[in-house]
Each structure stands twice: as C-alpha cells, then as structure tokens.
C-alpha cells in the first residue's frame, strides 16, 4: 500500500505526534511506501518546520499542506491509506478523507470528535476504553496499552534495579518547552542536595541559553539524549504526561508526572490512580521527591512493567495490513 501519515510538529504544538508516527511509519515502511503530509505556514516558521525537518531526517518525503486550506489540499494527496495524528482536525475533516482514500485511520488521545468516520482508530492510553467512542459499525478499534507505540530502544530492556536512595534524576518536558517550564523545575529543586539532575533538551526548545547558566557538576544538559539509557541510569524521572509516560513504564523508572498541556490531564490522572506514576505540580516536586520512599518506588516499578509489553506496534501494523488485505 501507499500510506500517507498526516501529522505536524513544531515549537508551539510540540513533537509528540511526529515522534510516535515515525515509529509507526518505520515499521510500516518494511512492506509499504510511506510518506508524510504536513502543514506549513507562509513564510515557513518553526511552528511547523521542526517537525518537517525531523521527518525528512528520518528518510520520509513530505507533501506540504497550506495551514489555511489543508482540507482542500489533502485531496491532492495520492495514497491508498491515510493515518491522521493531529488535534487540529474535526468531523468534517474525517468525512473528507474517508471519501478520498480507500482506508482512513487516526491516532487519538482525548476523543477530539463526537463521531469518528474512520476505518480504524488507535488510542494507546490507559483510559481509552472509558471514552465510549462513536464510530462506524465496521471500524477497527485499537484501544488501551496493548497498542502502545514504543521506539525500538524501549523494547526488551533489562529489568531496572531500584536504588535505596535517589541520586540521579532525569527531567524531560517533551520536544518543545515554550513556557520555559524546565527552568521552573530547576528552580523548584534548588534546595535538593547530593543529587545530579539530567535535563533533556528537546529539538524545539526556545530557552536553551537560559538553561546553560545552571550547568555544573550537579546539573547536566542532555542534547540528542539517548532516553532509554538515561532512564536506566537515573533513579527517578520527572516527565510531562505525554507519550513519554509509556517509555518510563517500559524502562521501569519511578516517575513524577507533570502536566504541561491541558490535553495531558486525562493521562496524568488515570495513571496516577493506577499507581503507574505520581502526579505532581512543579511547586510540589521537591516535597514529593523527599517523601518518595524506597518501598513506594519499588511498588511503582512493579506496576509499570505490567502496563507495557513492547508489542503494540506489531499489533497495530498487523491490523492495518489485514484491513488493507480486504481491499
């Protein structure tokens, strides 16, 4: 099949949609022709350019859609199947692509539409089954953590050893940080002693120069970080509540989750309730680290490793290909 992945990434919308679809795209590329359709503004700014650059760097071609007319421009795309991963679409969009392509599917996190006119829908989150999706009678629903999309580096990791004391903490807020939350986190932890902070710098960070002034023996800035290595190395993760949540689960690192965008609240609250992470405000991080006992971290680690088995991508690709076989 010729498959088009419709996703965007950049300084304002973050890189999450791009990063997870790249994992899917690489797996599908083993048997199919894959390319992307991404929005552009005029002139092209970092609102979208960073996502496009990342896609191209991974070897995929990009069909450009004008941000003001992308519903019309999408009709110019030639493919058998389109997979959409975007919050900036609506029921009208899904009706358009359902009529224009043989197969239309989407990745969703928070039920952005009342009705999804699609052939398949993927929601990898712990709360997915509770959203009561309204879809066509023959829509293939892939809901829950058995469909978690993990990068190769997070599959088949060795069991994590939980240390008695927290000595190394990794901090990641995602691919972008428009509100400079990373600096706020650093400031909130200024009183913590005998701990090294590993600060992950995403590709769309605006305030890198601000962060460089904090560098020292107890604070390391990590550019182009090997995330699985960092999670194996560190004793605790402070992370935004996007797709990184499932990477920390795969690695088994005890985690304090912070909400950096309102669309992360569902994931934060549901995973906190399950004991997979502990939800925290930035202001309470110091207190929550101090009170995070060894026993609590061991318990969290055991829950985490039951959530994700690393086989989600195979399950998704298998179902998409079975839909394609029916054409």
SULCOR-V123844 format. One record per pair of residues at least 12 apart in sequence whose C-alpha atoms are under 10 Angstrom apart, sorted by the first residue. I is the first residue (numbers start at 1). J is the second residue. Records with the same first field share a line. If there is no record, write none. Layout:
I=J ; J
//
This chain:
1=28 ; 29 ; 31 ; 32 ; 33 ; 34 ; 79 ; 80 ; 81 ; 321 ; 324 ; 325
2=29 ; 31 ; 32 ; 33 ; 34 ; 35 ; 78 ; 79 ; 80 ; 81 ; 82
3=25 ; 28 ; 29 ; 32 ; 33 ; 34 ; 35 ; 36 ; 78 ; 79 ; 80 ; 81 ; 82 ; 83 ; 101 ; 103 ; 104
4=25 ; 33 ; 34 ; 35 ; 36 ; 37 ; 61 ; 62 ; 63 ; 77 ; 78 ; 79 ; 80 ; 81 ; 82 ; 83 ; 84 ; 101 ; 104
5=18 ; 21 ; 22 ; 24 ; 25 ; 34 ; 35 ; 36 ; 37 ; 38 ; 62 ; 63 ; 79 ; 81 ; 82 ; 83 ; 84 ; 85 ; 105 ; 106
6=18 ; 21 ; 35 ; 36 ; 37 ; 38 ; 39 ; 62 ; 63 ; 65 ; 74 ; 82 ; 83 ; 84 ; 85 ; 86 ; 106
7=19 ; 20 ; 21 ; 22 ; 36 ; 37 ; 38 ; 39 ; 51 ; 52 ; 55 ; 83 ; 84 ; 85 ; 86 ; 87 ; 88 ; 107
8=21 ; 36 ; 37 ; 38 ; 39 ; 40 ; 47 ; 48 ; 49 ; 50 ; 51 ; 52 ; 55 ; 84 ; 85 ; 86 ; 87 ; 88
9=38 ; 39 ; 46 ; 47 ; 48 ; 49 ; 50 ; 51 ; 52 ; 53 ; 54 ; 55 ; 86 ; 175 ; 176 ; 204
10=45 ; 46 ; 47 ; 48 ; 49 ; 50 ; 51 ; 52 ; 53 ; 54 ; 175 ; 176 ; 203 ; 204 ; 205
11=45 ; 46 ; 47 ; 48 ; 49 ; 50 ; 51 ; 175 ; 176 ; 177 ; 178 ; 202 ; 203 ; 204 ; 205 ; 206
12=46 ; 47 ; 48 ; 176 ; 177 ; 178 ; 179 ; 204 ; 205
13=47 ; 48 ; 51 ; 86 ; 87 ; 175 ; 176 ; 177 ; 178 ; 204 ; 261
14=47 ; 48 ; 50 ; 51 ; 174 ; 175 ; 176 ; 177 ; 178 ; 202 ; 203 ; 204 ; 205
15=48 ; 50 ; 51 ; 54 ; 174 ; 175 ; 176 ; 202 ; 203 ; 204
16=51 ; 85 ; 86 ; 174 ; 175 ; 176 ; 242 ; 243 ; 244
17=51 ; 84 ; 85 ; 86 ; 87 ; 107 ; 243
18=36 ; 38 ; 50 ; 51 ; 52 ; 54 ; 55 ; 85 ; 86
19=51 ; 54 ; 55 ; 149 ; 150 ; 151 ; 175 ; 243
20=85 ; 107 ; 148 ; 149 ; 150 ; 151 ; 243 ; 244
21=36 ; 55 ; 83 ; 84 ; 85 ; 107 ; 149
22=36 ; 54 ; 55 ; 58 ; 60 ; 149 ; 151
23=149 ; 150 ; 151 ; 152 ; 313
24=83 ; 149 ; 150 ; 151 ; 313 ; 314 ; 316 ; 317
25=55 ; 58 ; 60 ; 83 ; 317
26=58 ; 59 ; 60 ; 151
27=313 ; 314 ; 316 ; 317
28=313 ; 314 ; 316 ; 317 ; 318 ; 320 ; 321
29=60
31=321
32=321
33=60 ; 79
34=59 ; 60 ; 61 ; 62 ; 79 ; 81 ; 82
35=55 ; 56 ; 59 ; 60 ; 61 ; 62 ; 63 ; 79 ; 82
36=52 ; 55 ; 56 ; 60 ; 61 ; 62 ; 63 ; 64 ; 77 ; 82 ; 83 ; 84
37=52 ; 61 ; 62 ; 63 ; 64 ; 65 ; 70 ; 73 ; 74 ; 77 ; 82 ; 83 ; 84
38=51 ; 52 ; 55 ; 62 ; 63 ; 64 ; 65 ; 66 ; 67 ; 70 ; 74
39=51 ; 52 ; 62 ; 63 ; 64 ; 65 ; 66 ; 67 ; 68 ; 69 ; 70 ; 73 ; 74
40=52 ; 63 ; 64 ; 65 ; 66 ; 67 ; 68 ; 70
41=64 ; 65 ; 66 ; 67 ; 68
42=66 ; 67 ; 68
46=204
47=204
48=67
49=204
50=175 ; 203 ; 204
51=203 ; 204
52=64
54=203
63=76 ; 77
64=77
65=77
70=89 ; 93
71=89 ; 92 ; 93 ; 94 ; 96 ; 97
72=93 ; 96
74=93 ; 96 ; 97 ; 100
75=96 ; 97 ; 99 ; 100 ; 101
76=100
77=100 ; 101
78=100 ; 101
79=100 ; 101 ; 102 ; 103
80=100 ; 101 ; 102 ; 103 ; 104 ; 324 ; 327
81=97 ; 98 ; 100 ; 101 ; 102 ; 103 ; 104 ; 105 ; 119 ; 320 ; 324
82=97 ; 98 ; 100 ; 101 ; 102 ; 103 ; 104 ; 105 ; 106
83=97 ; 103 ; 104 ; 105 ; 106 ; 107 ; 118 ; 119 ; 120 ; 121
84=97 ; 104 ; 105 ; 106 ; 107 ; 108 ; 121
85=105 ; 106 ; 107 ; 108 ; 109 ; 122
86=106 ; 107 ; 108 ; 109 ; 112
87=107 ; 108 ; 109 ; 110 ; 111 ; 112 ; 113 ; 263
88=112
89=112 ; 113
90=112 ; 113 ; 114 ; 115 ; 116
91=112 ; 113 ; 114 ; 115 ; 116 ; 117 ; 118
92=113 ; 116 ; 117
93=116 ; 117
94=106 ; 113 ; 115 ; 116 ; 117 ; 118
95=116 ; 117 ; 118
96=117
97=117 ; 118
98=116 ; 117 ; 118 ; 119
99=117 ; 118
102=119 ; 324 ; 327
103=118 ; 119 ; 120 ; 320 ; 323 ; 324 ; 327
104=117 ; 118 ; 119 ; 120 ; 121 ; 139
105=117 ; 118 ; 119 ; 120 ; 121 ; 122 ; 139 ; 140 ; 141 ; 320
106=118 ; 119 ; 120 ; 121 ; 122 ; 123
107=120 ; 121 ; 122 ; 123 ; 124 ; 142
108=121 ; 122 ; 123 ; 124 ; 125 ; 128 ; 143
109=122 ; 123 ; 124 ; 125 ; 127 ; 128 ; 131 ; 242 ; 243 ; 263 ; 264 ; 266 ; 267
110=123 ; 125 ; 127 ; 128 ; 131 ; 263 ; 264 ; 265 ; 266 ; 267
111=123 ; 128 ; 131 ; 132 ; 133 ; 134
113=133 ; 134
114=132 ; 133 ; 134 ; 135
115=133 ; 134 ; 135 ; 136
116=133 ; 134 ; 135 ; 136 ; 139
117=134 ; 135 ; 136 ; 139
118=135 ; 136 ; 138 ; 139 ; 140 ; 141
119=135 ; 136 ; 137 ; 138 ; 139 ; 140 ; 141 ; 320 ; 323
120=135 ; 136 ; 138 ; 139 ; 140 ; 141 ; 142 ; 316 ; 319 ; 320 ; 323
121=133 ; 135 ; 139 ; 140 ; 141 ; 142 ; 143 ; 316
122=140 ; 141 ; 142 ; 143 ; 144 ; 147 ; 148 ; 149 ; 316
123=141 ; 142 ; 143 ; 144 ; 145 ; 146 ; 147 ; 148 ; 149
124=142 ; 143 ; 144 ; 145 ; 146 ; 147 ; 148 ; 149 ; 243 ; 246 ; 312
125=143 ; 144 ; 145 ; 146 ; 147 ; 148 ; 242 ; 243 ; 245 ; 246 ; 266 ; 267 ; 270 ; 271
126=143 ; 144 ; 145 ; 146 ; 148 ; 246 ; 266 ; 267 ; 270 ; 271 ; 274 ; 307
127=143 ; 144 ; 145 ; 266 ; 267 ; 269 ; 270 ; 271
128=142 ; 143 ; 144 ; 145 ; 266 ; 267
129=141 ; 142 ; 143 ; 144
130=143 ; 144
131=143
139=323
140=319 ; 320 ; 323
141=319
142=312 ; 315 ; 316 ; 319
144=307 ; 308 ; 312
145=246 ; 306 ; 307 ; 308 ; 309 ; 310 ; 311 ; 312
146=307 ; 308 ; 309 ; 310 ; 311 ; 312 ; 313 ; 315 ; 316
147=308 ; 309 ; 310 ; 311 ; 312 ; 313 ; 314 ; 315 ; 316
148=243 ; 246 ; 247 ; 307 ; 308 ; 309 ; 310 ; 311 ; 312 ; 313 ; 314 ; 315 ; 316
149=243 ; 246 ; 247 ; 308 ; 310 ; 311 ; 312 ; 313 ; 314 ; 315 ; 316
150=243 ; 244 ; 246 ; 247 ; 250 ; 308 ; 309 ; 310 ; 311 ; 312 ; 313
151=228 ; 247 ; 310 ; 313
152=228 ; 310 ; 313
153=226 ; 227 ; 228 ; 229 ; 247 ; 250 ; 251
154=227 ; 228 ; 229 ; 231 ; 246 ; 247 ; 248 ; 249 ; 250 ; 251 ; 310
155=228 ; 247 ; 250 ; 251 ; 308 ; 309 ; 310 ; 311
156=250 ; 251 ; 309 ; 310 ; 311
157=228 ; 229 ; 232 ; 250 ; 251 ; 252 ; 310
158=232 ; 250 ; 251 ; 252
159=232 ; 250 ; 251 ; 252 ; 301 ; 305
160=231 ; 232 ; 233 ; 234 ; 235 ; 250 ; 251 ; 252 ; 253 ; 254 ; 298 ; 301 ; 302 ; 305
161=232 ; 233 ; 235 ; 252 ; 253 ; 298 ; 301
162=232 ; 234 ; 235 ; 236 ; 252 ; 253 ; 254 ; 294 ; 295 ; 297 ; 298 ; 301
163=234 ; 235 ; 236 ; 294 ; 297 ; 298
164=235 ; 293 ; 294 ; 295 ; 297 ; 298
165=195 ; 235 ; 236 ; 292 ; 293 ; 294
166=194 ; 195 ; 196 ; 234 ; 235 ; 236 ; 289 ; 290 ; 292 ; 293 ; 294 ; 297
167=193 ; 194 ; 195 ; 196 ; 197 ; 234 ; 235 ; 236
168=194 ; 195 ; 196 ; 197 ; 198 ; 218 ; 219 ; 230 ; 231 ; 233 ; 234 ; 235 ; 236 ; 237
169=195 ; 196 ; 197 ; 198 ; 199 ; 219 ; 230 ; 231 ; 233 ; 234 ; 235 ; 236 ; 237 ; 238 ; 255 ; 289
170=196 ; 197 ; 198 ; 199 ; 200 ; 219 ; 220 ; 221 ; 222 ; 227 ; 230 ; 231 ; 233 ; 234 ; 235 ; 236 ; 237 ; 238 ; 239 ; 253 ; 255
171=185 ; 186 ; 197 ; 198 ; 199 ; 200 ; 201 ; 221 ; 222 ; 230 ; 236 ; 237 ; 238 ; 239 ; 240 ; 255 ; 256
172=185 ; 198 ; 199 ; 200 ; 201 ; 202 ; 222 ; 227 ; 237 ; 238 ; 239 ; 240 ; 241 ; 244 ; 257 ; 258
173=185 ; 199 ; 200 ; 201 ; 202 ; 205 ; 238 ; 239 ; 240 ; 241 ; 242 ; 244 ; 257 ; 258 ; 259 ; 260
174=200 ; 201 ; 202 ; 203 ; 204 ; 205 ; 239 ; 240 ; 241 ; 242 ; 243 ; 244 ; 260
175=200 ; 201 ; 202 ; 203 ; 204 ; 205
176=201 ; 202 ; 203 ; 204 ; 205 ; 206 ; 207
177=201 ; 202 ; 203 ; 204 ; 205 ; 206 ; 207 ; 208 ; 260
178=204 ; 205 ; 206 ; 207 ; 260
179=205 ; 206 ; 207 ; 260
180=205 ; 206 ; 207 ; 208 ; 210 ; 211
181=207 ; 260 ; 282
182=199 ; 200 ; 201 ; 205 ; 207 ; 208 ; 210 ; 211 ; 282
183=199 ; 207 ; 208 ; 210 ; 211 ; 214
184=282 ; 283
185=199 ; 238 ; 281 ; 282 ; 283 ; 284 ; 285 ; 286
186=199 ; 211 ; 214 ; 219 ; 282
187=214 ; 282 ; 283 ; 286
188=282 ; 283 ; 284 ; 285 ; 286 ; 287
189=282 ; 283 ; 284 ; 285 ; 286 ; 287 ; 289
190=286
191=286
192=286 ; 287 ; 289 ; 290
193=218
194=218
195=217 ; 218 ; 219
196=216 ; 217 ; 218 ; 219 ; 220 ; 234
197=215 ; 216 ; 217 ; 218 ; 219 ; 220 ; 221 ; 234 ; 236 ; 237
198=215 ; 218 ; 219 ; 220 ; 221 ; 222 ; 225 ; 230 ; 234 ; 237
199=211 ; 215 ; 219 ; 220 ; 221 ; 222 ; 223 ; 225 ; 238
200=220 ; 221 ; 222 ; 223 ; 224 ; 225 ; 226 ; 227 ; 230 ; 239
201=221 ; 222 ; 223 ; 224 ; 225
202=222 ; 223 ; 224 ; 225
203=223 ; 224
208=221
227=244 ; 247 ; 248 ; 251
228=247 ; 248 ; 250 ; 251
229=251
230=251 ; 253
231=247 ; 248 ; 250 ; 251 ; 252 ; 253 ; 254
232=248 ; 251 ; 252 ; 253
233=253
234=253 ; 254
235=252 ; 253 ; 254 ; 255 ; 297
236=248 ; 252 ; 253 ; 254 ; 255 ; 256 ; 289 ; 292 ; 297
237=253 ; 254 ; 255 ; 256 ; 257 ; 277
238=253 ; 254 ; 255 ; 256 ; 257 ; 258 ; 277 ; 278 ; 279 ; 280 ; 282 ; 285 ; 289
239=255 ; 256 ; 257 ; 258 ; 259 ; 260 ; 277 ; 279 ; 280
240=256 ; 257 ; 258 ; 259 ; 260 ; 261 ; 264 ; 268 ; 279
241=256 ; 257 ; 258 ; 259 ; 260 ; 261 ; 262 ; 263 ; 264 ; 265 ; 266 ; 267 ; 268 ; 269 ; 271 ; 277 ; 279
242=257 ; 258 ; 259 ; 260 ; 261 ; 263 ; 264 ; 265 ; 267 ; 268
243=264 ; 267
244=257
245=257 ; 267 ; 268 ; 271 ; 276 ; 277 ; 304
246=276 ; 304 ; 305 ; 307 ; 308 ; 310
247=304 ; 308 ; 310
248=276 ; 277 ; 301 ; 304 ; 305 ; 308
249=276 ; 277 ; 300 ; 301 ; 302 ; 303 ; 304 ; 305 ; 306 ; 307 ; 308 ; 309
250=301 ; 304 ; 305 ; 306 ; 307 ; 308 ; 309 ; 310
251=301 ; 304 ; 305 ; 308
252=276 ; 297 ; 298 ; 300 ; 301 ; 302 ; 303 ; 304 ; 305 ; 306 ; 308
253=277 ; 297 ; 298 ; 300 ; 301 ; 302 ; 304 ; 305
254=276 ; 277 ; 278 ; 292 ; 294 ; 296 ; 297 ; 298 ; 299 ; 300 ; 301 ; 302 ; 304
255=272 ; 276 ; 277 ; 278 ; 279 ; 280 ; 289 ; 292 ; 297 ; 300 ; 301 ; 304
256=268 ; 272 ; 276 ; 277 ; 278 ; 279 ; 280 ; 281 ; 282 ; 285 ; 288 ; 289 ; 292
257=269 ; 271 ; 272 ; 276 ; 277 ; 278 ; 279 ; 280 ; 281 ; 282 ; 285
258=277 ; 278 ; 279 ; 280 ; 281 ; 282 ; 285
259=279 ; 280 ; 281 ; 282
260=281 ; 282
265=279
267=279
268=280
271=304
274=300 ; 303 ; 304 ; 307
275=296 ; 299 ; 300 ; 301 ; 302 ; 303 ; 304
276=299 ; 300 ; 301 ; 302 ; 303 ; 304 ; 305 ; 306 ; 307
277=297 ; 300 ; 301 ; 303 ; 304
278=292 ; 300
//
